Amino acid sequence: MASRSQLNSMIFKMQVTTALLLLLITFSLALAQHEEIPYAEVENICITCSCQNFTNTKILNCHDRSLKHILARWPEQFGTNHTGIEIHATFSKNDIEILQQLPATDGILYFSARRCKIQKLQSKIFIDSPNIFRLDLSFNQLTEEALTPDVFKGPYNEHEYESIKLKELDLSYNYIRDLDSKLFEHINQLSVLNLAHNRFSKFDDGAAEAIGCLKYLEVLDISFNHIKILPDNIFQNLNLHNLNLKNNNFTSIPNSLNMAHNSLESLDISYNPIEKIHTDDFNNFNNLKYLNMSDMMTLKKIEVGTFSVLTKLEELHCKNNFYLTSIHLPTESKFLKILDISNGNLNSIVLEVDLLHNASKNGTLNFWPYIKTIILAENPWNCDCTLAEILKQFKNITIEKDDLSRCSSPIELTGTKLSDLNAVEICNGQHKNRFIIEDPSSSYTPYVLRAKHVVYILITIGLVILSGIIVGFGLSYGRRRLKSDVIRLKSSPIRYISVRNSS
């Protein structure tokens, strides 16, 4: 009978053997994961691709080289010690359906695999390249099933997988509908995330948690999806600077933006079916510099005072809004440089300021001292005293597309350039003494003679002519058929039957 010490020794040996066996199995599985799919040949890669070897930068350009796989290791020309070295590698526009583990390096890696038809990502593809700074996987076929937390795991230490140093991640133009709540737990230094042109219809709690853990995120692009609402807490822990919500299905400004109002500097809400912008939609947006609310085909009203809180606004884009007839401009935005309110249905501008009390000694207003560009073209402007006084203050500013910026009313000013308006004359009613202000040097082209209208007219004429030709051919064909039937009837022989002997 074995002694207790022998028994303990046997148990210990069995435990060690089991542990070694499990470790071997794990290693074999991991190895098999990468070796069951071959890598591209490295030996002549600098002949197949383009290699550039600088002192602190290595560039590998394998763009559009008909490759099926990436490399297992970097070219020999790049050496083995990459400490302090940047590696820029692109495998874009190849047929790489499965992205394998990236070659090992301790250098700073910028990796691109755009337009590669990638459908799957192997687990722990950055385990040997934790210093990856930028990853571009746009224009592929990735779905939410391919994006698991294991993909972004870094090297394994004694207790857990470390994080990787990814700063910029581009997943645009894929087929992603949702995000795993733990997806980004190993890339907590991410500052730029692009999810544009995917298939999101909403951001549920899981997606909100995934994005909410990115405490260093500064730029988020979720444009060109189908999102209607955002969770109220999605931006709660973020220091977001740039947010792109363009071309979604928002019917109002999301309440969740209130969580990011202190840090947000750029906001794009264009191409959304929003009918009304409320006064308090941009409350406390103290640092907003860029605002784009163009191409909103249902926008009918912007409430008074909406822009008054945007004291640091530098660019305001509000063009192609065909149901918007008037706009209250942000007179408190003293840093405004670019104003684009072109190609809409605007007939008036309203300033929340008394022109007389806010004019300086030299006759110009004390707001917008940095204004450089004003785009007013393609609007049916009502050239009244208010509009003339406003434009008078910007006489030293070049109004872009000036040849298209003209009065539509009153009738005696129709066709007059906005830059030619005489505020004194209009405000005193002197313009009513003439039916139309004539400008012999003017190159004004009536609406019906402008390029797009000429095209429409030509298309209409072409359709009418084509319809006439088709009808003519139809009538001609019908007449021919009718005529041939008559001729056949006339040419048929008449048969006579004798009945004399019929009895």
Residue pairs with C-beta under 8 A, 6 or more apart in sequence:
2 10
30 124
33 122
33 123
34 100
34 101
34 122
37 69
37 98
37 100
38 69
39 69
39 70
39 71
39 72
39 100
40 67
40 68
40 69
40 70
40 71
40 72
42 71
42 72
42 73
42 74
42 75
42 76
45 51
45 60
45 62
45 71
45 75
46 75
46 77
48 62
48 65
48 67
49 60
49 61
49 62
49 65
50 59
50 60
50 61
50 62
51 58
51 59
51 60
51 61
51 75
51 77
51 78
52 58
52 59
52 61
53 59
53 77
53 78
56 84
56 85
56 86
57 85
57 86
57 87
57 88
58 74
58 77
58 78
58 82
58 85
58 86
58 87
58 88
58 107
59 87
59 88
59 89
60 74
60 75
60 78
60 87
60 88
60 89
60 90
61 90
62 89
62 90
62 91
62 94
63 90
63 91
63 92
63 93
63 94
64 92
64 93
64 94
65 94
66 94
66 95
67 91
67 94
67 95
67 96
68 94
68 95
68 96
68 97
69 96
69 100
70 91
70 96
70 99
70 100
70 102
70 103
70 113
71 103
72 103
73 103
73 104
74 82
74 87
74 103
74 105
78 87
81 106
82 105
82 106
82 107
83 106
83 107
84 107
85 107
85 108
86 107
86 108
86 109
86 110
87 105
87 107
87 108
87 109
87 110
88 110
89 109
89 110
89 111
89 112
90 111
90 112
90 113
90 114
91 111
91 112
91 113
91 116
92 112
92 113
92 114
92 115
92 116
92 136
93 114
93 115
93 116
94 113
94 116
95 116
95 117
96 113
96 116
96 117
96 118
97 116
97 117
97 118
97 119
97 120
98 118
98 119
98 120
98 121
98 122
99 113
99 116
99 118
99 120
99 121
99 122
99 125
99 137
100 122
100 125
101 122
101 124
101 125
101 126
101 127
101 128
102 109
102 111
102 125
102 126
102 128
102 129
102 132
103 128
103 129
104 128
104 129
105 128
105 129
105 131
106 131
107 131
108 131
108 132
108 133
109 129
109 131
109 132
109 133
110 132
110 133
110 134
111 132
111 134
111 135
111 136
112 134
112 135
112 136
113 136
113 137
113 140
114 136
114 137
114 138
114 139
114 140
115 138
115 139
115 140
116 140
117 140
117 141
118 137
118 140
118 141
118 142
119 140
119 141
119 142
119 143
119 146
120 146
121 142
121 146
121 147
121 148
121 151
122 151
123 148
123 150
123 151
123 153
124 150
124 151
124 153
124 161
125 151
126 132
126 152
126 153
126 154
126 164
126 166
127 153
127 154
127 155
127 156
127 161
128 155
129 164
130 154
130 155
130 162
130 163
130 164
130 165
131 164
131 165
132 164
132 165
132 166
133 165
133 166
133 167
133 168
134 166
134 167
134 168
134 169
135 166
135 168
135 169
135 170
136 170
137 169
137 170
137 171
137 174
138 170
138 171
138 172
138 173
138 174
138 194
139 172
139 173
139 174
140 173
140 174
141 174
141 175
142 171
142 174
142 175
142 176
143 174
143 175
143 176
143 177
144 176
144 177
144 178
144 179
144 180
147 171
147 176
147 179
147 180
147 183
148 180
148 183
149 180
149 182
149 183
149 185
149 186
152 164
152 166
152 183
152 184
152 185
152 186
152 187
153 161
153 164
153 186
154 161
154 162
154 163
154 164
154 186
155 161
155 162
156 162
161 186
162 186
163 186
163 187
163 188
163 189
164 186
164 187
165 189
166 187
166 189
166 190
167 189
167 190
167 191
167 192
168 190
168 191
168 192
169 187
169 190
169 192
169 193
169 194
170 192
170 194
171 193
171 194
171 195
171 198
172 194
172 195
172 196
172 197
172 198
172 221
173 196
173 197
173 198
174 197
174 198
175 198
175 199
176 195
176 198
176 199
176 200
177 198
177 199
177 200
177 201
178 200
178 204
178 206
178 207
179 203
179 206
179 207
179 210
179 211
180 206
180 210
181 205
181 206
181 207
181 209
181 210
182 210
183 210
184 190
184 210
184 211
184 213
184 214
185 213
187 214
188 213
188 214
188 215
188 216
189 216
190 214
190 216
190 217
191 216
191 217
191 218
191 219
192 217
192 218
192 219
193 211
193 214
193 217
193 219
193 220
193 221
194 219
194 221
195 220
195 221
195 222
195 225
196 221
196 222
196 223
196 224
196 225
196 244
197 223
197 224
197 225
198 225
199 225
199 226
200 207
200 222
200 225
200 226
200 227
201 225
201 226
201 227
201 228
202 227
202 228
202 229
203 211
203 222
203 227
203 229
203 230
203 231
203 234
204 231
205 231
207 234
208 230
208 231
208 233
208 234
211 217
211 220
211 234
211 238
212 233
212 234
212 235
212 236
212 237
212 238
213 237
214 238
215 237
215 238
215 239
216 239
217 238
217 239
217 240
218 239
218 240
218 241
218 242
219 240
219 241
219 242
220 240
220 242
220 243
220 244
221 242
221 244
222 244
222 245
222 248
223 244
223 245
223 246
223 247
223 248
223 268
224 246
224 247
224 248
225 247
225 248
226 248
226 249
227 245
227 248
227 249
227 250
228 248
228 249
228 250
228 251
229 250
229 254
230 254
230 256
231 256
232 255
232 256
232 259
233 256
233 259
234 256
234 259
235 256
235 257
235 259
235 260
236 259
238 259
238 260
238 263
239 263
240 260
240 263
240 264
241 263
241 264
241 265
241 266
242 264
242 265
242 266
243 257
243 260
243 264
243 266
243 267
243 268
244 268
245 254
245 267
245 268
245 269
245 272
246 268
246 269
246 270
246 271
246 272
246 292
247 270
247 271
247 272
248 271
248 272
249 272
249 273
250 269
250 272
250 273
250 274
251 272
251 273
251 274
251 275
252 274
252 276
252 278
252 281
253 269
253 274
253 277
253 278
253 281
253 282
257 264
257 267
258 283
258 284
261 282
261 283
261 284
261 285
261 286
262 284
262 286
262 287
263 287
264 285
264 287
264 288
265 287
265 288
265 289
265 290
266 288
266 289
266 290
266 291
267 285
267 288
267 290
267 291
267 292
268 290
268 292
269 292
269 293
269 296
270 292
270 293
270 294
270 295
270 296
270 317
271 294
271 295
271 296
272 296
273 296
273 297
273 298
274 293
274 296
274 298
274 299
275 298
275 299
275 300
275 301
276 299
276 300
276 301
276 302
276 303
277 293
277 299
277 301
277 302
277 303
277 306
278 303
278 306
279 303
279 304
279 305
279 306
281 306
282 288
282 291
282 306
282 307
282 309
282 310
283 309
284 309
285 309
285 310
286 309
286 311
286 312
287 312
288 310
288 312
288 313
289 312
289 313
289 314
289 315
289 335
290 313
290 314
290 315
291 310
291 313
291 315
291 316
291 317
292 315
292 317
293 299
293 317
293 318
293 321
294 317
294 318
294 319
294 320
294 321
294 340
295 319
295 320
295 321
296 321
297 321
297 322
297 323
298 323
299 321
299 323
299 324
300 323
300 324
301 324
302 318
302 324
302 327
302 328
303 328
304 328
304 350
304 352
305 328
305 352
306 328
307 313
307 316
307 328
307 329
307 330
307 332
307 333
308 330
308 331
308 332
308 352
309 332
310 330
310 332
310 333
311 332
311 333
311 334
311 335
312 333
312 335
313 330
313 333
313 335
313 336
314 333
314 335
314 336
314 337
314 338
314 370
315 336
315 337
315 338
316 329
316 330
316 333
316 336
316 338
316 339
316 340
316 341
317 338
317 340
318 324
318 327
318 340
318 341
318 344
319 340
319 341
319 342
319 343
319 344
319 375
320 342
320 343
320 344
321 344
321 345
322 344
322 345
323 345
324 344
324 345
324 346
325 345
325 346
325 347
325 348
326 346
326 347
326 348
326 349
326 350
327 341
327 346
327 349
327 350
328 350
328 351
328 352
329 339
329 349
329 350
329 351
330 336
331 351
331 352
331 353
331 358
331 367
331 368
332 367
333 367
333 368
334 367
334 368
334 369
334 370
335 370
336 368
336 370
336 371
337 370
337 371
337 372
337 373
338 372
338 373
339 371
339 373
339 374
339 375
340 373
340 375
341 349
341 375
341 376
341 379
342 375
342 376
342 377
342 378
342 379
342 401
343 377
343 378
343 379
344 378
344 379
345 379
345 380
346 379
346 380
346 381
347 379
347 380
347 381
347 382
347 408
347 409
348 381
348 382
348 384
348 386
348 387
349 386
349 387
349 390
350 386
351 390
353 365
353 367
355 365
355 389
355 390
355 393
358 365
358 366
358 367
359 365
359 366
359 393
360 366
363 393
364 393
365 393
371 394
371 397
372 397
373 397
373 398
373 400
374 394
374 397
374 399
374 400
375 399
375 400
375 401
376 399
376 401
376 405
376 418
377 400
377 401
377 402
377 404
377 405
378 401
378 404
379 405
379 408
380 408
380 409
381 387
381 405
381 406
381 407
381 408
381 409
381 418
382 407
382 408
382 409
382 410
383 407
383 409
383 410
383 413
383 416
383 418
383 421
383 426
384 410
384 426
385 423
385 426
385 427
387 418
387 421
388 421
388 422
388 423
388 426
388 427
389 423
389 427
391 418
391 419
391 421
391 423
392 421
392 423
395 419
399 405
399 418
399 419
402 417
402 418
402 419
403 417
403 443
403 444
403 445
405 417
405 418
405 419
406 414
406 415
406 416
406 417
406 418
406 444
407 413
407 414
407 415
407 416
407 418
407 421
408 414
410 431
410 432
411 435
411 436
412 431
412 432
412 434
412 435
412 436
412 437
413 421
413 426
413 431
413 436
413 437
414 436
415 436
415 437
415 442
415 444
415 446
416 437
416 439
417 439
417 442
417 444
420 437
420 439
422 431
424 430
425 431
431 437
447 453
448 454
448 457
